[in-house]
Amino acid sequence: MNYKNNFILLKAVSFSMLLLITFISSSTNAQEYYRPHPFLSPMWQIEGEYLPASQIKDSTVSNGYTGANFALRVPVWKKKDWLDASGGKPFIAILTHYGLNARRSQIDFFQPNQNFTVSKFGISGVMAKGLRNLYLVQGFISMPTTNFSLQLNHMRYHGNVLWRHLYHNNRWWHTLGVTYSPVFGKDYILPIAGAGVQLSNENQLQFTFPFNVTYTHMFSRKFSLSLKLNNSGGYNFFTSDSINNNKWSIYRFNYKRGSVLIRYYTDRFVVFTMEGGVTSTANIQINELKYYQVPSLYVKVGFQIRFGNRPAAAPILNFDPGESGFDPNYVVE
């Protein structure tokens, strides 16, 4: 069976597993609150994205992709009483993360129509001490190859360590830490520094270096709109007849994005999203060769389903890592 058929089969199996997980989760988790917890609840999500091919500067070739993302978050242990963080004992939880990402390349200056894929697995450790301090440690393993091929020598490790503090008025917070991330197309150790403010019950503003700046307005409990500036980057290993004599090569990319994100809660646990925007000039690198891609429009659509009850929790536990970019599997905030 060729790579194309393998890829189609994988998508069919993944979708079947998705339906099975949804059925089991919805059958075993009653909904007793308007929405499950944004951070500690189980969830899965799926998303499609499209970046139209745009020209590589000083050339006649172009670059773009069509892609899909799948993520699953499963808490494996947490203390029974979510209000422990308000007393003398800290609240502690452990969550697992699983992710698949596939992008059908439109790059036409090497072998076209390659399926750049990334498989991911991660663990998060959470500790909330008191009402206003949260500590998060995350570790992730990824395999950025093609067609979800198993290449142990291409395994990569990434992680985050951060401290988040909520001030006494429950409206201001700051975040400090460190990340080891491919956010600029290479593995970098970078500082994390961020702040946020709840301007009103309907408006929130936050920034996190080096990930994003986001302003969100809640029109109602079911509908919100966000304006975002964020950085996107990564890499994949691939083989090609036209580069490096069929040996493994590495494709790196990095660009900034400005976008409008619409989020709609259809009920207590299903979230639909639509995002559209424009990229900056992209930095593209294949092995040691560097290219620059002109700005392009892009669009994303997706949905997320969260499960489980939502007991009362200390305010700091309402932190949602997807809104600050700390969880690479978490693409829908």
Residue pairs with C-beta under 8 A, 6 or more apart in sequence:
1 9
3 115
3 146
3 147
6 147
6 148
7 102
7 115
7 147
7 148
10 148
11 68
11 102
14 70
14 100
18 44
18 46
18 70
21 44
21 72
22 44
22 305
25 42
25 44
25 305
25 307
26 305
26 307
29 42
29 307
29 308
29 309
30 309
31 268
31 269
31 309
32 309
32 310
33 268
33 309
33 310
34 221
34 268
34 310
35 265
35 268
35 269
35 306
35 310
36 42
36 43
36 268
36 269
36 306
36 307
36 308
36 309
36 310
37 306
37 308
37 310
37 313
37 317
37 318
38 306
38 318
38 320
38 322
39 126
39 317
39 318
39 319
39 320
39 321
40 75
40 78
40 82
40 93
40 95
40 126
40 313
40 317
41 75
41 306
41 307
41 308
41 310
42 73
42 74
42 75
42 306
42 307
42 308
43 71
43 72
43 73
43 304
43 305
43 306
43 307
44 70
44 71
44 72
44 73
44 304
44 305
45 69
45 70
45 71
45 302
45 303
45 304
45 305
45 330
45 331
45 332
46 68
46 69
46 70
46 302
46 303
47 68
47 69
47 70
47 273
47 300
47 301
47 302
47 303
47 331
47 332
48 66
48 67
48 68
48 69
48 300
48 301
48 302
49 65
49 66
49 67
49 68
49 69
49 298
49 299
49 300
50 65
50 66
50 67
50 298
50 299
50 300
51 64
51 65
51 66
51 67
51 279
51 296
51 297
51 298
52 64
52 296
52 297
52 298
53 62
53 63
53 64
53 106
53 108
53 296
54 62
54 63
54 64
54 293
54 294
54 295
54 296
55 61
55 62
55 293
55 294
56 62
56 63
56 109
56 284
56 291
56 292
56 293
56 294
57 281
57 291
57 292
57 293
57 294
58 292
59 109
59 291
61 107
61 108
61 109
62 106
62 107
62 108
63 106
63 107
63 108
63 282
63 284
63 291
63 293
64 106
64 107
64 296
65 103
65 104
65 105
65 106
65 116
66 103
66 104
66 106
67 101
67 102
67 103
67 104
68 101
68 102
69 99
69 100
69 101
69 102
69 302
69 331
70 99
70 100
70 101
71 97
71 98
71 99
71 100
71 329
71 330
71 331
72 97
72 98
72 99
72 329
73 95
73 96
73 97
73 98
73 329
73 330
74 95
74 96
74 98
75 93
75 94
75 95
75 96
76 94
76 95
76 96
77 93
77 94
78 91
78 92
78 93
78 94
79 91
79 92
79 93
82 91
82 311
82 312
82 313
82 314
82 317
83 311
83 312
83 313
83 314
84 90
84 91
85 91
85 128
85 129
85 130
85 131
85 313
85 314
85 316
85 317
86 130
86 131
86 314
90 127
90 128
90 129
91 126
91 127
91 128
91 129
91 314
91 317
92 125
92 126
92 127
93 125
93 126
94 123
94 124
94 125
94 126
95 123
95 124
95 126
96 121
96 122
96 123
96 124
97 120
97 121
97 122
97 123
97 124
97 140
97 327
97 329
97 330
98 120
98 121
98 122
98 329
99 118
99 119
99 120
99 121
99 122
99 328
99 329
100 117
100 118
100 119
100 120
100 148
101 117
101 118
101 120
102 115
102 116
102 117
102 118
102 148
103 115
103 116
103 117
104 113
104 114
104 115
104 116
105 112
105 113
105 114
105 115
105 116
106 112
106 113
107 114
107 251
110 240
110 242
110 243
110 249
110 286
111 240
111 241
111 242
114 146
114 238
114 240
115 146
115 147
116 144
116 146
116 236
116 238
116 251
117 144
117 145
117 146
117 147
117 148
117 149
117 236
118 142
118 143
118 144
118 145
118 234
118 236
119 142
119 143
119 148
120 140
120 141
120 142
120 143
120 328
120 329
121 140
121 141
121 142
122 138
122 139
122 140
122 141
122 327
122 328
122 329
123 138
123 139
124 136
124 137
124 138
124 321
124 327
125 136
125 137
125 138
126 134
126 135
126 136
127 134
127 135
128 134
128 135
128 314
128 316
128 317
129 135
130 314
130 316
131 166
131 314
131 315
131 316
132 165
132 166
132 167
132 168
132 315
132 316
133 163
133 164
133 165
133 166
133 316
134 163
134 164
134 165
134 166
134 316
134 317
134 319
135 162
135 163
135 164
136 160
136 161
136 162
136 164
136 177
136 319
136 321
136 326
137 159
137 160
137 161
138 159
138 160
138 161
138 326
138 327
139 157
139 158
139 159
140 157
140 158
140 159
140 328
140 329
141 155
141 156
141 157
142 155
142 156
142 158
142 328
143 150
143 151
143 154
143 155
143 156
144 154
144 156
144 234
144 235
144 236
144 237
145 151
145 154
145 236
145 237
145 238
146 236
146 237
146 238
146 239
151 237
151 248
154 237
154 248
156 182
156 187
157 180
158 179
158 180
158 181
158 182
158 187
158 328
159 179
159 180
160 177
160 178
160 179
160 180
160 181
160 192
160 326
161 177
161 178
161 179
162 175
162 176
162 177
162 178
162 179
162 192
162 326
163 175
163 176
163 177
164 173
164 174
164 175
164 316
164 319
165 173
165 174
165 175
166 172
166 173
166 315
166 316
167 173
170 198
170 315
171 197
171 198
171 199
172 195
172 196
172 197
172 198
173 195
173 196
173 197
174 194
174 195
174 196
175 192
175 193
175 194
175 195
175 196
175 208
175 324
176 192
176 193
176 194
177 191
177 192
178 189
178 190
178 191
178 192
179 189
179 190
179 191
179 192
179 326
180 187
180 188
180 189
180 190
181 187
181 188
181 190
181 328
182 188
182 233
182 234
182 235
183 190
183 210
183 211
183 231
183 232
183 233
183 234
183 254
184 210
184 231
184 233
184 254
185 233
185 234
185 235
185 252
185 253
185 254
185 283
185 285
186 235
186 252
190 210
191 209
192 208
192 209
192 210
192 326
193 208
193 209
194 206
194 207
194 208
194 209
194 211
194 324
195 206
195 207
196 204
196 205
196 206
196 207
197 204
197 205
197 206
198 204
199 205
201 218
202 217
202 218
202 219
203 215
203 216
203 217
203 218
204 214
204 215
204 216
205 214
205 215
205 216
206 213
206 214
206 323
206 324
207 213
207 214
208 324
208 325
210 231
211 230
211 231
211 324
211 325
211 326
212 228
212 229
212 230
212 231
212 324
212 325
213 228
213 229
213 230
214 226
214 227
214 228
214 229
214 230
214 323
215 226
215 227
216 224
216 225
216 226
217 224
217 225
217 226
218 224
219 225
221 265
222 264
222 265
222 266
223 262
223 263
223 264
223 265
224 262
224 263
225 260
225 261
225 262
225 263
226 260
226 261
226 263
226 333
227 259
227 260
227 261
228 257
228 258
228 259
228 260
228 261
228 275
228 277
229 256
229 257
229 258
230 256
230 257
230 259
230 325
231 254
231 255
231 256
231 257
232 253
232 254
232 255
232 256
232 257
233 252
233 253
233 254
233 255
234 252
234 253
235 250
235 251
235 252
235 253
236 250
236 251
237 248
237 249
237 250
237 251
238 248
238 249
238 250
238 251
239 246
239 247
239 248
239 249
240 246
240 249
243 249
243 286
243 287
244 287
249 286
249 287
250 285
250 286
250 287
251 284
251 285
251 286
252 283
252 284
252 285
252 286
253 282
253 283
253 284
253 285
254 282
254 283
255 279
255 280
255 281
255 282
255 283
255 293
256 279
256 280
257 277
257 278
257 279
257 280
257 298
258 277
258 278
258 280
259 275
259 276
259 277
259 278
259 298
260 275
260 276
260 277
261 273
261 274
261 275
261 333
262 273
262 274
262 275
263 271
263 272
263 273
263 332
263 333
264 271
264 272
264 273
265 271
266 272
269 305
269 306
269 307
270 303
270 304
270 305
271 303
271 304
271 305
271 306
271 332
272 301
272 302
272 303
273 300
273 301
273 302
273 303
273 304
273 332
274 299
274 300
274 301
275 299
275 300
275 301
276 297
276 298
276 299
276 300
277 297
277 298
278 295
278 296
278 297
278 298
279 295
279 296
279 297
279 298
280 295
281 292
281 293
281 294
281 295
282 292
282 293
282 295
282 296
283 290
283 291
283 292
284 290
284 291
284 292
284 293
285 291
300 331
302 331
302 332
303 332
304 332
320 333
321 327
321 330
322 330
322 331
322 332
322 333
323 333
